[in-house]
Amino acid sequence: MIVDKIKKREIPAKNKKPNIDIPIGKWVKCDKCKEIIYKETVRNNLNICPNCGHYFRMHIGKRLELVIDDGTYEKFDLNIETTNPLGLEDYPKKLKTLREKTGLNEAVACGTGKINGEKVVICIMDSGFLMGSMGVVVGEKITYAIEEAIKQKLPLIMFCVSGGARMQEGIISLMQMAKTTAALTKLDEAGLLYISVLTDPTYGGVTASFASLGDIILAEPGAIIGFAGQRVIEQTIKEALPEGFQTAEFLLEHGFIDKIVERKDLKDTLYKLIQYHK
């Protein structure tokens, strides 16, 4: 019979290893063009998609390599621990996991370094740690950095990326908005330069405080910047919003930021601005 001549399809055993060996964690998908790209290729291209130019987010370490002269960064050694004011059971566990995964103690790193020989105080936020949210320790570190800039009479550079205030710390996290703003007022009174660099995404209480208070506000191409998300705003005001109204390009056109700077030009741009201020 014909049926007898049909070869039965062999079902591979569940424990049988596939012939194709694809290393885990070696590839990344671009959110914009949807291409699958080798991670090392992206890293070597300043964390920018080589196909469409989409900007991937940057780890604090890579950001320091991008803008600070080799061997000049000195981190502020602050012995402060993140607390759990609301007594949430999972919060300390989440912090521990993130520290092991990212190699960071908190969502911001602050210290001094040199940009083409010019000494600055620099703060860099990282979206990989609770979406760069601003809790008590983040606010304290940034405030300390501002005070050090005043003490040492140095320019302040702040790379912002955040989902906003950290809800796990409740109203105490919101108080960091007032604290950092008050510190920046003192920096301004001292006549010192503050440059804010907005990266993707910068939202919430961070946008509503120190991120928007720079003497000069720069942004990376395509960065999403705002206070609340587009859907939340549309539901609140009951109106449709313009396409791309929270992008860096839209904000530049409407005067909310001063300049959009590509990553390859960031270091030189910061250096020139410091020179102009001097």
C-alpha positions in Angstrom: 0.0 0.0 0.0 1.0 3.6 -0.6 0.6 4.4 3.1 3.2 1.7 3.9 5.8 3.5 1.7 5.4 6.9 3.4 8.3 7.3 5.8 7.3 8.2 9.2 8.6 11.6 10.4 11.0 11.2 13.3 10.2 13.3 16.3 13.5 14.5 18.0 14.0 13.6 21.6 13.3 16.4 24.0 16.8 16.1 25.5 18.5 16.0 22.1 20.7 19.1 21.5 20.0 21.1 18.3 22.7 21.2 15.7 22.8 25.0 15.6 24.7 26.5 18.5 23.8 30.1 19.0 25.6 31.8 21.9 23.2 33.2 24.5 23.4 37.0 25.1 25.6 37.7 22.1 22.9 39.3 20.0 20.6 42.3 20.4 17.4 43.4 18.6 17.1 47.0 17.5 13.8 48.5 18.7 13.6 50.7 15.6 14.6 48.7 12.6 14.0 45.3 14.3 17.3 43.9 13.0 19.2 41.3 15.0 22.7 42.7 15.6 25.9 41.2 17.1 26.3 43.0 20.5 30.0 43.6 20.0 29.2 45.5 16.8 26.8 47.8 18.7 29.3 48.4 21.5 32.1 49.3 19.0 29.7 51.8 17.3 29.1 53.8 20.6 25.9 51.7 21.3 24.3 52.9 18.1 22.6 50.7 15.6 24.8 50.4 12.5 21.7 49.9 10.3 19.3 52.7 11.3 21.3 54.9 13.7 19.0 54.1 16.7 20.6 55.0 20.0 20.8 52.2 22.5 21.0 53.0 26.2 24.4 53.3 27.8 25.9 51.8 31.0 27.6 54.2 33.3 31.0 52.7 32.6 30.6 53.1 28.8 29.4 56.7 29.3 32.5 57.5 31.4 34.7 56.0 28.6 32.9 58.2 26.1 33.4 61.6 27.8 36.0 61.4 30.5 39.8 61.2 29.9 41.3 57.8 30.7 42.4 57.4 34.3 41.0 60.7 35.5 37.7 59.7 37.0 37.5 59.6 40.8 34.3 58.5 42.3 32.8 60.2 45.4 33.0 57.6 48.2 29.7 58.1 50.0 28.9 55.5 52.6 25.1 55.6 52.4 22.8 52.7 52.0 19.4 52.6 50.3 16.7 52.2 52.9 13.2 50.7 52.8 11.0 53.4 54.3 7.7 51.7 53.3 8.8 48.3 54.6 8.2 46.6 51.2 9.1 42.9 51.4 10.5 42.6 47.8 12.3 45.9 47.6 15.6 44.8 49.3 15.6 41.6 47.3 15.2 43.6 44.0 18.0 45.9 45.0 20.4 43.0 45.7 19.5 41.3 42.4 20.1 44.5 40.4 23.5 45.2 42.1 24.6 41.7 41.2 23.3 42.1 37.6 24.6 45.6 36.8 27.6 45.9 39.0 26.2 49.2 40.3 25.2 50.2 43.9 22.6 52.7 42.8 21.1 54.4 39.8 23.7 57.2 39.7 27.4 57.5 39.9 29.1 60.8 40.8 32.7 62.0 40.9 35.3 64.2 39.3 37.1 63.7 36.1 38.7 65.6 33.2 37.3 66.4 29.7 40.2 67.1 27.4 42.1 68.2 30.5 39.3 70.3 32.0 38.3 69.1 35.5 34.6 68.7 36.1 32.2 67.2 38.5 30.1 64.6 36.6 27.0 62.6 37.5 25.7 59.8 35.3 22.4 58.0 35.7 21.8 54.4 34.5 18.5 53.1 33.3 19.6 49.5 34.1 19.1 50.2 37.8 15.3 50.5 38.5 14.9 52.6 35.3 17.2 55.3 36.8 14.5 56.1 39.3 15.4 58.8 41.9 15.2 57.6 45.4 16.8 59.0 48.6 20.3 57.8 47.8 20.2 59.1 44.2 19.0 62.5 45.5 21.7 62.6 48.2 24.5 61.6 45.8 23.5 64.3 43.3 23.2 66.9 46.0 26.6 66.0 47.4 28.1 66.3 43.8 26.5 69.7 43.4 28.0 70.8 46.8 31.4 69.5 45.7 31.2 71.4 42.5 30.6 74.6 44.5 33.4 73.8 47.0 35.9 73.0 44.2 34.6 75.7 41.9 34.1 73.2 39.0 31.6 72.9 36.2 28.9 70.3 36.7 27.9 67.8 34.0 24.8 65.7 34.5 23.7 62.8 32.3 20.1 62.2 33.0 18.1 59.1 32.3 15.1 58.2 34.5 11.6 57.0 34.8 11.0 59.5 37.5 10.8 59.4 41.3 11.2 55.9 42.9 7.7 54.8 44.0 9.2 52.2 46.4 10.3 55.1 48.6 7.1 57.0 48.5 6.9 60.7 49.3 10.5 60.7 50.5 11.7 60.2 46.9 9.6 63.2 45.8 11.5 65.3 48.4 14.7 64.8 46.4 13.2 67.1 43.7 13.3 70.0 46.2 16.6 69.1 47.7 18.5 68.9 44.3 16.8 72.1 43.1 17.9 74.0 46.2 21.4 72.8 45.7 21.4 73.9 42.1 20.2 77.3 43.2 23.4 77.6 45.3 25.5 76.5 42.3 23.9 79.2 40.2 24.5 81.8 42.8 28.2 80.8 42.8 28.3 81.5 39.1 29.3 78.0 38.1 28.3 76.2 34.9 25.8 73.4 34.9 25.3 71.4 31.7 22.4 68.9 31.6 22.5 66.1 29.0 19.1 64.4 28.5 19.2 60.8 27.2 16.5 58.3 26.5 14.3 58.3 28.4 14.1 61.2 30.9 10.8 61.3 32.7 8.9 62.3 35.8 10.3 64.0 38.8 13.8 64.1 37.3 12.6 66.1 34.3 10.6 68.3 36.7 13.7 69.1 38.7 17.4 69.0 38.0 17.3 67.7 34.5 15.5 70.8 33.3 17.6 73.3 35.2 20.8 73.3 33.3 22.4 76.6 32.1 22.8 74.6 28.9 20.5 71.6 28.1 21.8 69.1 25.6 20.1 66.0 24.4 21.0 62.9 22.4 19.2 62.3 19.0 15.8 60.6 19.4 15.7 60.9 23.2 12.2 60.7 24.7 11.8 63.5 27.3 8.7 64.4 29.3 6.9 64.3 32.6 4.2 61.8 32.0 3.6 59.4 29.1 1.7 60.4 26.0 -1.3 58.1 26.8 -1.6 59.5 30.4 -1.6 63.1 29.1 -4.1 62.4 26.4 -6.5 60.7 28.8 -6.1 63.7 31.2 -6.6 66.6 28.7 -8.9 64.6 26.4 -7.0 65.8 23.3 -4.7 64.1 20.8 -1.1 65.2 21.0 1.2 66.0 18.1 3.3 63.1 16.7 6.6 62.8 18.4 5.9 65.7 20.8 8.2 64.2 23.5 11.2 63.6 21.3 14.4 65.7 21.6 13.8 67.0 18.1 10.4 68.3 18.9 11.6 69.9 22.1 14.5 71.6 20.3 12.1 73.1 17.8 10.0 74.5 20.6 12.9 75.9 22.7 12.9 73.4 25.6 16.5 72.2 24.9 19.5 74.1 23.4 21.1 71.5 21.2 21.0 67.9 20.0 24.4 66.3 20.0 25.5 63.0 18.5 27.5 60.7 20.8 30.7 61.0 18.8 30.6 64.8 19.3 29.6 64.9 23.0 33.0 65.1 24.5 34.2 67.9 22.2 31.0 69.8 22.6 31.2 69.7 26.4 34.8 70.8 26.3 34.0 73.8 24.0 31.1 74.8 26.3 33.4 74.7 29.3 35.9 76.8 27.5 33.3 79.4 26.5 32.2 79.7 30.0 35.7 80.3 31.3 
